[in-house]
Amino acid sequence: TSNLFGYGGDVCLRHDLSPNFGLQFMSSVSTALYRVTTYDLNDYKNYYGGGSYGQLYPNSLTRIDSVNSTRFFHHEILGVYHASSHSVFVPQIFAGIGVVNFRATIASDNTALPRGLEGRYSEWGIVFPVGVGLEYFVNEDLSISASAIAHLSTSDNYDDIAIQSSSND
């Protein structure tokens, strides 16, 4: 699949255990939009049934659309390493574990995709968030941060397609 864009937001609470290390509790909601290309239609014939846009998935009343989306809810605990504790700008490194709830749908009308609709997999998974960030301290008690976090996952069903012995997500 070809990713278009995504959007989301986080709510975080952090408690610093030392000047250079803290624990962060984070809850997130996000959506990823992705294009179903003609390559996908041809390469995943078992899933798309050789169909094209507007036709129905095999053994389903769900139609094939050119854009799908996946909604994610994450709840995580992360260890946060602060590279410097006495600076206005503080680089950070994150790593942790959490759970994710997700649902793959057609983007235009939020209709669940066939395998998820049939309940053929759990819409819950374990995630391992890792990332980097930069925190700006406005004062001693208030900061603003920006981060990039990758969520490594145990699920191969984020796009409703699972390939045995592979992770196509």
Disulfide bonds with the S-S distance in Angstrom:
none
